[in-house]
């Protein structure tokens, strides 16, 4: 005897719910992992729906990227500004090699 149309519909709904649960579980897990790694605390106003979770994940990744770029640029500027210190160290090194020849 073939399964009824109603039984097939219930099987599809059960499979759909399992898939949805899997996607929701991994979405929340990714959100929690990123918010802990990036030290972002949402407290009482955390995302409520999966759409909000993915929007928040996207904004966390964009924010972390811009933060890394900002720190990289500041570090680069600071290294370039220390060119006077490099020149001074080179002069001291040349003076020392003139006084005491290398072995």
ChimeraX attribute file (.defattr): number of C-alpha atoms within 10 A of each C-alpha:
attribute: neighborCount
match mode: 1-to-1
recipient: residues
	/A:1	3
	/A:2	5
	/A:3	7
	/A:4	8
	/A:5	9
	/A:6	8
	/A:7	11
	/A:8	11
	/A:9	11
	/A:10	11
	/A:11	12
	/A:12	11
	/A:13	12
	/A:14	12
	/A:15	12
	/A:16	12
	/A:17	12
	/A:18	12
	/A:19	12
	/A:20	11
	/A:21	12
	/A:22	11
	/A:23	13
	/A:24	15
	/A:25	13
	/A:26	11
	/A:27	17
	/A:28	17
	/A:29	12
	/A:30	15
	/A:31	20
	/A:32	16
	/A:33	12
	/A:34	16
	/A:35	16
	/A:36	11
	/A:37	9
	/A:38	13
	/A:39	9
	/A:40	11
	/A:41	11
	/A:42	9
	/A:43	6
	/A:44	6
	/A:45	7
	/A:46	11
	/A:47	15
	/A:48	8
	/A:49	11
	/A:50	15
	/A:51	11
	/A:52	12
	/A:53	19
	/A:54	16
	/A:55	12
	/A:56	17
	/A:57	19
	/A:58	13
	/A:59	12
	/A:60	17
	/A:61	13
	/A:62	12
	/A:63	13
	/A:64	13
	/A:65	11
	/A:66	12
	/A:67	12
	/A:68	12
	/A:69	12
	/A:70	12
	/A:71	11
	/A:72	12
	/A:73	12
	/A:74	12
	/A:75	12
	/A:76	11
	/A:77	11
	/A:78	11
	/A:79	12
	/A:80	11
	/A:81	11
	/A:82	11
	/A:83	11
	/A:84	10
	/A:85	11
	/A:86	13
	/A:87	11
	/A:88	12
	/A:89	12
	/A:90	12
	/A:91	12
	/A:92	12
	/A:93	11
	/A:94	12
	/A:95	12
	/A:96	12
	/A:97	11
	/A:98	10
	/A:99	8
	/A:100	9
	/A:101	8
	/A:102	7
	/A:103	3
